[in-house]
């Protein structure tokens, strides 16, 4: 066992009894490379983070330039920093007029926490509603929104007055009342296995929130940044939230998140009390520079238009192996397996063959497809060959493909 593998378990806190223990030493484009020079196709982008793959030249150049110019300056919101302003303007250009104010944070969980506080402060109410099998993060407030007590039981007490509705069940919207501060929903449920919302559900949800005065919060931490073929997944539905959450792919590989709302709603955070919501590193200039380069490349590099064709190529190639019932939209797809044990075996087989995938937190009998948006046709075909042979149990063909 290498020194690094030994020290990994000795020095770093572990999140599971069985970490993947994969050791990349370099990454470029859609590929990782290990110490022996073997390459591995990254089919999950660090869970939808590396939207442009690894070490994209435009992102690297932006990071290098900004790190030579200025790195940390001051807690968020005090100094006028052009990387924040340029990024906020570019993001808001992709959104409806009602979403015109950005608060930068470091992660998706922090974006959720900010949205909870914003909803409390603006509405004066305390009930929160989220969907069964939704995942919004693992910090205390975000964890409170989760319905599965397997992940929250050990950390109670959490936020009180949190209720749940079934995703895509219009009848459940009756649970939303004038006591509700906010409803959190993913346009495409992430850890439930990439399940898209139905049009009628999101429209009815928007109407119910408007009627009761509840704020509608769209969690696009995974589904934003072009992953579905539109820059924001909610653009497929023509439904506008009151608060929008972003992170993961937003940072271009660096830690950055945001919650976005209207100036009217966001203004409630600036007084009574003053500095009622602050962050030391949120909106870091280097992270914002990386994000701006990423956003520009997605918008100007014709990546969005190619996503539907890439989705169809995944589906058609996998269908050759009899793999159907694939869920999701664009480049966030879920592939069914027989069981969690089967998923783990397939993931390991794929890793041995030079392909990185994984399962979902709630839907463990599915494999995740969430590659960089600029994945090529040949790379998609290679990925499908490996997955298809791994799923059908033809191990020899898996390694022939690799």
DOBA-295554 format. One line per field, with one value per residue (C-alpha): x negated, z negated, y; residue in three letters. Coordinates in nm, 2 decimals, decimal comma. Each point is the difference from the previous one (the first is absolute). Layout:
# residues N
east = [X:...];
up = [Z:...];
north = [Y:...];
aa = [ALA:...];
//
This chain:
# residues 402
east = [0,00:-0,13:-0,09:0,28:0,26:-0,11:-0,01:0,34:0,18:-0,23:0,00:0,33:0,34:0,20:0,35:0,07:-0,14:-0,08:-0,14:-0,09:-0,37:-0,07:-0,32:-0,02:-0,31:0,10:0,31:0,06:0,32:0,24:-0,28:-0,19:-0,35:-0,14:-0,37:-0,05:0,13:0,33:0,29:0,35:0,30:0,18:0,37:0,12:-0,20:-0,06:0,38:0,09:-0,28:-0,24:0,23:-0,29:-0,20:-0,34:-0,25:0,20:-0,24:0,24:0,06:-0,37:-0,09:0,26:-0,12:-0,36:0,07:0,22:-0,23:-0,28:0,23:0,18:0,12:0,18:0,10:0,27:0,32:0,27:0,20:-0,24:-0,25:0,09:-0,17:0,03:-0,02:0,32:0,17:-0,09:0,12:0,32:0,09:-0,07:0,21:0,29:0,00:0,10:0,30:0,34:0,03:0,14:-0,32:-0,24:-0,21:-0,28:-0,15:-0,32:-0,09:-0,24:0,22:0,34:0,07:-0,08:0,23:0,28:-0,08:0,01:0,34:0,15:-0,11:0,12:0,35:0,03:-0,10:0,21:0,32:-0,01:0,12:-0,18:0,15:-0,22:0,11:-0,22:0,06:-0,04:-0,33:-0,14:-0,37:-0,10:-0,33:-0,13:-0,03:0,25:0,26:-0,03:0,01:0,32:0,17:-0,07:0,28:-0,22:-0,08:-0,28:-0,22:0,14:0,08:-0,35:-0,01:0,33:0,13:0,02:0,23:0,35:0,32:-0,12:0,25:-0,02:0,20:-0,03:-0,19:0,23:0,32:0,22:0,24:-0,27:-0,02:0,29:-0,25:-0,14:0,18:-0,02:-0,23:-0,26:-0,31:-0,15:0,02:-0,32:0,00:-0,25:0,13:-0,19:-0,03:-0,37:-0,07:0,34:-0,15:0,04:0,38:0,14:0,29:0,32:0,12:0,34:-0,16:-0,24:0,27:0,24:-0,27:-0,07:0,37:0,03:-0,30:0,12:0,35:-0,14:-0,29:-0,25:-0,34:-0,07:-0,36:-0,16:-0,30:-0,20:-0,33:-0,03:0,23:-0,12:-0,30:0,13:0,02:0,35:-0,05:0,12:-0,21:0,25:0,23:0,30:-0,01:0,14:0,31:0,06:0,04:-0,20:-0,09:-0,04:-0,34:-0,24:-0,29:-0,32:-0,34:-0,20:-0,06:0,03:-0,36:-0,17:-0,17:-0,05:0,23:0,28:0,37:0,27:0,36:0,18:0,32:0,15:-0,15:0,32:-0,03:-0,38:0,00:0,15:-0,34:-0,18:0,16:0,18:-0,26:-0,28:-0,24:0,28:-0,15:-0,37:-0,27:-0,38:-0,09:0,33:-0,06:-0,38:-0,15:-0,18:0,31:0,21:-0,26:0,01:0,38:0,02:-0,22:0,21:0,33:-0,13:-0,13:0,33:0,20:-0,23:-0,15:0,31:0,01:0,36:0,12:-0,20:0,14:0,32:-0,19:-0,25:0,29:0,15:-0,34:-0,02:0,35:-0,04:-0,34:0,12:0,31:-0,22:-0,07:0,37:-0,03:0,33:0,19:-0,28:0,12:-0,11:-0,05:-0,29:-0,33:0,14:0,12:0,07:-0,07:0,19:-0,18:0,13:-0,09:-0,24:-0,24:0,02:-0,07:-0,31:-0,13:0,07:-0,17:-0,31:-0,01:0,03:-0,27:-0,23:0,08:-0,08:0,34:0,12:0,37:0,19:0,35:0,25:0,05:0,37:0,02:-0,29:0,12:-0,09:-0,33:-0,06:-0,08:-0,11:-0,30:-0,17:0,22:-0,28:-0,02:-0,06:0,19:-0,28:-0,02:0,37:-0,02:-0,29:0,19:0,31:-0,21:-0,16:0,33:0,20:-0,25:-0,03:0,37:0,06:-0,29:-0,22:-0,32:-0,24:0,16:-0,03:-0,37:-0,02:0,18:-0,24];
up = [0,00:0,09:-0,25:0,13:-0,04:-0,36:-0,09:0,16:-0,27:-0,27:0,05:0,17:-0,16:0,19:0,13:0,05:-0,10:0,37:0,19:0,36:-0,07:0,36:0,01:0,30:0,04:0,30:0,19:0,34:0,20:-0,09:-0,13:-0,32:0,00:-0,27:-0,10:0,27:0,27:0,04:0,09:-0,13:0,16:-0,25:0,05:-0,31:0,00:-0,37:-0,04:0,27:-0,09:0,29:0,26:0,25:-0,12:-0,17:0,05:0,28:0,16:-0,04:-0,37:-0,07:0,16:-0,20:-0,32:0,07:0,09:-0,30:-0,25:0,12:-0,04:-0,33:-0,19:-0,33:-0,08:-0,26:-0,13:0,27:0,06:-0,14:0,29:0,36:0,19:0,37:0,03:-0,21:0,20:0,34:-0,10:-0,16:0,31:0,23:-0,21:-0,02:0,38:0,01:-0,23:-0,01:-0,11:-0,34:-0,09:-0,01:-0,32:-0,08:-0,33:0,05:-0,25:0,01:0,06:0,07:-0,37:-0,08:0,28:-0,16:-0,34:0,14:0,17:-0,33:-0,19:0,29:0,00:-0,38:0,00:0,30:-0,08:-0,38:0,02:-0,12:0,18:0,27:0,25:0,22:0,20:-0,11:0,12:0,07:-0,08:-0,09:-0,18:-0,33:-0,22:-0,28:0,18:0,33:-0,18:-0,17:0,34:0,07:-0,05:-0,05:-0,37:0,07:0,08:-0,26:-0,31:-0,15:0,02:-0,16:-0,11:0,33:0,12:-0,10:0,20:0,32:0,20:0,32:0,32:0,26:0,32:0,30:-0,21:0,05:-0,27:-0,26:0,07:-0,24:-0,28:0,10:-0,20:-0,11:-0,28:0,25:0,04:0,29:0,21:0,12:0,31:0,26:0,36:0,04:-0,32:-0,03:-0,26:0,07:0,33:0,24:0,01:0,20:-0,13:0,19:0,17:-0,18:-0,34:0,02:0,14:-0,26:-0,26:0,12:-0,02:-0,35:-0,13:0,16:-0,16:-0,35:0,00:-0,03:0,18:0,27:-0,02:0,29:-0,09:0,33:-0,17:0,22:0,29:0,08:0,21:0,32:-0,11:0,14:0,33:-0,13:-0,23:-0,28:-0,02:-0,10:0,35:0,14:-0,21:0,04:-0,38:-0,19:-0,36:-0,27:-0,10:0,21:-0,13:0,18:-0,07:0,12:0,37:-0,08:-0,13:0,30:-0,24:-0,28:-0,31:0,08:-0,05:0,01:-0,09:0,23:-0,05:0,05:-0,14:-0,20:-0,17:-0,04:-0,16:-0,32:-0,08:-0,02:-0,32:-0,32:-0,07:0,20:0,13:-0,07:0,26:0,08:0,15:-0,01:0,32:0,20:0,33:-0,01:0,29:0,14:-0,02:0,17:0,28:0,06:-0,01:0,25:0,24:-0,04:0,05:0,31:0,15:-0,05:0,15:0,28:0,09:0,14:-0,28:-0,09:0,35:0,00:-0,32:0,14:0,27:-0,26:-0,22:0,30:0,08:-0,36:0,02:0,34:-0,08:-0,33:0,17:0,20:-0,33:-0,08:-0,25:-0,02:-0,27:-0,01:-0,19:0,01:0,25:0,21:-0,16:-0,33:0,05:-0,23:0,12:-0,18:-0,17:-0,17:-0,36:-0,21:-0,01:0,38:0,03:-0,21:0,21:0,32:-0,13:-0,10:0,33:0,19:-0,20:0,07:0,37:-0,01:-0,06:-0,30:-0,10:-0,33:-0,14:-0,16:-0,37:0,00:0,31:-0,04:0,27:0,27:0,15:0,05:0,33:-0,04:0,22:0,10:0,25:0,26:0,00:0,36:0,20:-0,01:-0,38:-0,03:0,21:-0,21:-0,32:0,12:0,11:-0,34:-0,19:0,23:-0,03:-0,37:-0,05:0,21:-0,17:0,30:-0,19:0,28:0,23:-0,26:-0,01:0,38:0,03:-0,25];
north = [0,00:0,34:0,27:0,21:-0,27:-0,07:0,37:0,06:-0,20:0,11:0,38:0,08:-0,03:-0,27:0,03:-0,36:-0,34:-0,08:0,30:-0,05:0,04:0,12:0,20:0,24:0,21:0,20:0,10:0,16:0,03:-0,29:-0,22:-0,08:-0,16:-0,22:-0,05:-0,26:0,22:-0,19:0,23:-0,01:0,17:0,22:-0,06:0,18:0,33:-0,01:-0,02:0,26:0,24:-0,01:0,13:0,06:-0,30:0,04:0,28:0,17:0,25:0,30:-0,08:-0,06:0,33:0,19:-0,16:0,08:0,36:0,07:-0,18:0,24:0,30:-0,05:-0,30:0,05:0,36:0,03:-0,17:-0,02:0,32:0,26:0,07:0,07:-0,29:-0,01:-0,38:-0,02:0,28:-0,15:-0,34:0,12:0,20:-0,30:-0,24:0,24:0,04:-0,37:0,06:0,15:0,37:-0,10:-0,17:0,30:-0,03:-0,25:-0,10:-0,20:-0,28:-0,30:-0,30:-0,14:-0,06:0,36:0,12:-0,21:0,14:0,36:-0,07:-0,13:0,31:0,22:-0,17:0,03:0,37:0,11:-0,18:-0,01:-0,36:-0,31:-0,30:-0,15:-0,26:-0,22:-0,32:-0,36:-0,14:0,35:0,07:0,36:-0,05:-0,13:0,31:0,03:0,21:-0,18:-0,34:0,11:0,01:-0,37:-0,25:-0,31:-0,02:-0,25:0,30:0,24:-0,21:0,02:0,38:0,10:0,24:0,17:0,28:-0,05:0,06:-0,17:-0,19:-0,20:-0,05:-0,27:0,10:0,04:-0,05:0,30:-0,11:0,04:0,37:0,05:-0,03:0,34:0,27:0,36:-0,12:-0,13:0,22:-0,19:-0,32:-0,15:-0,21:-0,14:0,03:-0,33:-0,19:-0,09:-0,27:-0,17:-0,11:0,30:0,03:0,29:0,21:-0,01:0,32:0,00:-0,06:0,30:0,23:-0,10:0,04:0,35:0,10:-0,14:0,18:0,33:-0,05:-0,07:0,24:-0,28:0,05:-0,26:-0,11:-0,20:-0,20:-0,01:-0,09:-0,30:0,08:0,35:0,11:-0,15:-0,36:-0,06:0,18:0,34:0,21:-0,05:-0,31:0,21:0,17:-0,33:0,07:0,37:0,04:0,26:-0,05:0,26:-0,13:-0,19:-0,21:-0,08:-0,16:-0,30:0,08:0,37:0,02:-0,16:-0,24:0,24:0,04:0,25:0,01:0,26:0,07:0,24:0,19:0,35:0,31:0,05:-0,34:0,00:0,35:-0,15:-0,16:0,34:0,14:-0,10:-0,13:0,15:-0,27:-0,26:-0,23:0,01:-0,22:0,04:-0,18:0,01:0,18:-0,05:0,19:-0,31:-0,21:0,27:0,03:-0,38:0,01:0,29:-0,18:-0,32:0,19:0,17:-0,32:-0,17:0,28:0,09:-0,34:-0,17:-0,25:0,04:-0,08:-0,33:-0,14:-0,15:-0,18:-0,13:-0,12:-0,19:-0,16:-0,13:-0,14:-0,16:-0,15:-0,14:-0,14:-0,23:-0,19:-0,01:0,28:0,18:0,20:0,26:0,31:0,36:0,27:0,13:-0,11:-0,10:-0,36:-0,29:-0,36:-0,28:-0,29:-0,31:0,11:0,20:-0,29:-0,02:0,37:-0,02:-0,29:0,18:0,32:-0,19:-0,19:0,33:0,15:-0,29:0,05:0,37:0,16:0,19:-0,01:-0,05:-0,04:0,23:0,08:-0,11:-0,21:-0,24:-0,23:0,25:0,13:0,37:0,15:0,37:0,06:0,32:0,18:-0,01:-0,38:-0,12:-0,25:-0,25:0,04:-0,06:-0,32:-0,12:0,07:-0,19:-0,30:-0,03:0,05:-0,23:-0,28:0,05:-0,01:-0,30:-0,19:-0,04:0,08:-0,10:0,25:0,27:-0,03:-0,04:0,33:0,16];
aa = [UNK:UNK:UNK:UNK:UNK:UNK:UNK:UNK:UNK:UNK:UNK:UNK:UNK:UNK:UNK:UNK:UNK:UNK:UNK:UNK:UNK:UNK:UNK:UNK:UNK:UNK:UNK:UNK:UNK:UNK:UNK:UNK:UNK:UNK:UNK:UNK:UNK:UNK:UNK:UNK:UNK:UNK:UNK:UNK:UNK:UNK:UNK:UNK:UNK:UNK:UNK:UNK:UNK:UNK:UNK:UNK:UNK:UNK:UNK:UNK:UNK:UNK:UNK:UNK:UNK:UNK:UNK:UNK:UNK:UNK:UNK:UNK:UNK:UNK:UNK:UNK:UNK:UNK:UNK:UNK:UNK:UNK:UNK:UNK:UNK:UNK:UNK:UNK:UNK:UNK:UNK:UNK:UNK:UNK:UNK:UNK:UNK:UNK:UNK:UNK:UNK:UNK:UNK:UNK:UNK:UNK:UNK:UNK:UNK:UNK:UNK:UNK:UNK:UNK:UNK:UNK:UNK:UNK:UNK:UNK:UNK:UNK:UNK:UNK:UNK:UNK:UNK:UNK:UNK:UNK:UNK:UNK:UNK:UNK:UNK:UNK:UNK:UNK:UNK:UNK:UNK:UNK:UNK:UNK:UNK:UNK:UNK:UNK:UNK:UNK:UNK:UNK:UNK:UNK:UNK:UNK:UNK:UNK:UNK:UNK:UNK:UNK:UNK:UNK:UNK:UNK:UNK:UNK:UNK:UNK:UNK:UNK:UNK:UNK:UNK:UNK:UNK:UNK:UNK:UNK:UNK:UNK:UNK:UNK:UNK:UNK:UNK:UNK:UNK:UNK:UNK:UNK:UNK:UNK:UNK:UNK:UNK:UNK:UNK:UNK:UNK:UNK:UNK:UNK:UNK:UNK:UNK:UNK:UNK:UNK:UNK:UNK:UNK:UNK:UNK:UNK:UNK:UNK:UNK:UNK:UNK:UNK:UNK:UNK:UNK:UNK:UNK:UNK:UNK:UNK:UNK:UNK:UNK:UNK:UNK:UNK:UNK:UNK:UNK:UNK:UNK:UNK:UNK:UNK:UNK:UNK:UNK:UNK:UNK:UNK:UNK:UNK:UNK:UNK:UNK:UNK:UNK:UNK:UNK:UNK:UNK:UNK:UNK:UNK:UNK:UNK:UNK:UNK:UNK:UNK:UNK:UNK:UNK:UNK:UNK:UNK:UNK:UNK:UNK:UNK:UNK:UNK:UNK:UNK:UNK:UNK:UNK:UNK:UNK:UNK:UNK:UNK:UNK:UNK:UNK:UNK:UNK:UNK:UNK:UNK:UNK:UNK:UNK:UNK:UNK:UNK:UNK:UNK:UNK:UNK:UNK:UNK:UNK:UNK:UNK:UNK:UNK:UNK:UNK:UNK:UNK:UNK:UNK:UNK:UNK:UNK:UNK:UNK:UNK:UNK:UNK:UNK:UNK:UNK:UNK:UNK:UNK:UNK:UNK:UNK:UNK:UNK:UNK:UNK:UNK:UNK:UNK:UNK:UNK:UNK:UNK:UNK:UNK:UNK:UNK:UNK:UNK:UNK:UNK:UNK:UNK:UNK:UNK:UNK:UNK:UNK:UNK:UNK:UNK:UNK:UNK:UNK:UNK:UNK:UNK:UNK:UNK:UNK:UNK:UNK:UNK:UNK:UNK:UNK:UNK:UNK:UNK:UNK:UNK:UNK:UNK:UNK:UNK:UNK:UNK:UNK:UNK:UNK:UNK:UNK:UNK:UNK];
//
